[in-house]
Amino acid sequence: MVLLASSAQWPALPDYRHEWALVDVETSGLRPGRDRVLSLAILVLDAYGNRTGEFSTLLNPGCDPGPVHVHGLTPERLAGAPTFEEVAPEVGALLSERVMVAHNAQFDYDFLAHEFARVRSWIPVRRRLCTLALNRLVGPATPDLKLGTLAAHYGVRQERAHDAQDDVRVLSGILRGSLGAAGQLGLALPLLDCPPRQDYKPYVPKAPCAYRNPGRMAPGGALVQGMKIAVTGDTRVSREELIARSVAAGLNMMTSVSRHTSAVVTNDPAAGSSKLRRAAEEGVPLLDESAYLRLLESVRDGEAKGAVRQERGDGTPMGEAAAPHRTEPGLPAQRTVAPDDPPAARKGRPLAGRRVLVLGGGHEEAAEVRARALYMGASAAVNLSGSVSDVVVLPGGEADRRMSRVAALGLPVHSPDWLLAPMPAVVAELVRGAAGGAPDAAVLVRGAVLDLADSGEAWTVAAMWSQLTPCDVDVVAFALDAGEQVRGDEDFVFYGEPEHPDGTVRLATDGPTEQVVTVDLARLPLEVHRVVVAAAIDGAASFSDVGALEITATCGIGAAPAARATLDAATTERTMILAELYRRGEGWRMRVVGQGYDHGLADLARGYGVDIDG
């Protein structure tokens, strides 16, 4: 296994030469749009790593500063500080035309984007780089990827944790070391495009409806709590007031029409809007505004979500084990694997602790080789990183551009026969922990399950892939009830709505080939029985064009992965269920799924009960 050291010099690689703006914020909470920035530091570097500017300030948010015990920023300390509006021009000038760098960059980016939105502007950042995502690609021999751990690894002294000015200084050393390590591996930087957004506005989530959808409104019938109502066209009462009164009455106000819609409110049924056309296709009843307002005065009681827990005949909750046990052909049946799987449990897995990268070959041939490596206890890498211990070369792999880096790093190179040759029952395992690195993550095959520890921190499922063919891959999540359906459209988390209204499920994009779903299991409503994480391809490409996807399960931001799995869909699939987190008794488990489908994301979402227009 290759242990990468930091580089004393700024990498002399043209692709790494950018103007950089290193950023760190301290905030009053964890949710952009609701919480505020309390402290901000920016360090500007030129393309050669020379410091060319810096800025730091406390900010008066005009609200409670939140967890003072974490950041130490009391109301008294913030009272005389400027507001963000006062410093926004200077901050914008420092960020403009530079690559923004932060550790867990989406967090800092989203908070700044909302602060700019509050002053009627938008964040002038075109691209950003996350040092957490970069180090996931590099794979340094560290126990975890937290800021302090990486600082020690790259030889940077950390003086004051959770101090924006010190954190951004530490970040500059981590960036230097990370770029040096990435240069040794020949990695393309995970720069993420951030197109200008003028629609960034303070986060006001759609209020989730507390009642189940009772279905269509009967002709001449009453409104019932939980009904899905859409409004189209002009209304005499302002649209905002109409929606507010409807939500207060327990109705679920929708922005689109589908087969699940209970009624559509319109004063002009002949207008020909897309909502009215869809209502006609689906047979959804129409109401004029006057009739709707009269019915709104006496809405009938509905069934509260989670009030009735459905059970099977054997007494087990519906949805707890509804998905079939799926296993890879020729691989062991599913088993429960704990992150601290003892060495005794690894007998019969002669490659346990190794990490294998497969180069060359067609999709199906490479998938078969990766499956053999997994069966023998190794984990399968999708990119060259410092954690790769072995490389298997298939026909055509000799010409892979990474082979020169493999040779320079001295990694063992094998033919596919290496995975067929007899191996001793006991092999000296390559445990990174022995060299100060991360402990081995459990290696899961399709159908295997992992017990999720209740540590009080949110669990993260990250999906990474190697971009073999240019196409957009979107990771999404569905929060499902006991009937395997979303309770409302807010339970569908995707690129357009990246956070559940209650903040329990969030989607982050850390790079062009990495997206992350974070689930706060302790705060999920009791009626949520399962969270399904899926990936979908936009356009005509399929997962055979994308290649293998690697998923990792991590408890806490920057922590070492508790488990990892590598998934290969067959040939034509455009959507794939990656994993599912589900309730098991009083705890939670994660199952690796790897089930692909030929249809697109819209069909997948409809299958879970999401209203998709068109």
Buried (B, 14 or more C-beta within 10 A) or exposed (E): BBBBBBBEEBBEEEEBBBEBBBBBBBBBBBBBBBBBBBBBBBBBBBEEBEEEEBBBBBBBBEBEBBBBEEBBBEEEBBEEBEBBBEBBEEBBEBBEEBBBBBBBBBBBBBBBBBBBBBBEBBBBBBBBBBBBBBBBBBBBBBBBBBBBBBBBBBEBEBEEBBBBBBBBBBBBBBBBBBBBBBBBBBBBBBBBEBEEEEEBEEBEBBBBBBBBBBEBBEEEEEBBBBBBBBBBBEBEEEEEEBBBBBBEBBBBBBEBBBEBBBBBBBBEBEEEBEBBEBBBEBEBBBBEBEEBBEBBEEBBEBBBBBEEEEEEEEEEBBBBBBBEEBBBEEBEEBEEBEBEBEEEBBEEBBBBBBBBBBBBBEBEBBBBBBBBBBBBBBBBBBBBBBBBBBBBBBEEBEEBEBBEBBEEBEBEBBEBEBBEEEEEEEBEBBBBEEEBBBBBBBBBBBBBBBBBBEEEBBBBBBBBBBBBEEBEBBBBBBBBBBBBBBBBBBBBBBEEBBBBBBBBBBBBBBBBBBBBBBBBBEEBBEBBBBBBBBBBBEEEBBBBBBBBBBBBBBBBBBBBBBBBBBBBBEBEBBBBBBBBBBBBEEEBBBBBBBBBBEEBBBBBBBBBBBBBEE
